[in-house]
């Protein structure tokens, strides 16, 4: 069942939401709905990734700490060179 949701915004937040919605040719409600849907999609994907990670650990599919540390050092060295 679909329902209404009320949120409280400060006047500054409401003005910012109105301006953003106007710049995207949307209503503030449409923009808020888009944001809520994005959060829900992200949360679902994050939870699935955590479950996959936990399943991998349970199966012993993990990397030794030294390999992870070396990979991170290589990654950070590449970042600092950029």
Buried (B, 14 or more C-beta within 10 A) or exposed (E): EEEEEEEEEEEEEEEEBBEEBEEEEBEBEEBBEEEEEEEEEEEEEEEEEEEEEEEEEEEEEEEEEEEEEEEEEEEEEEEEEE
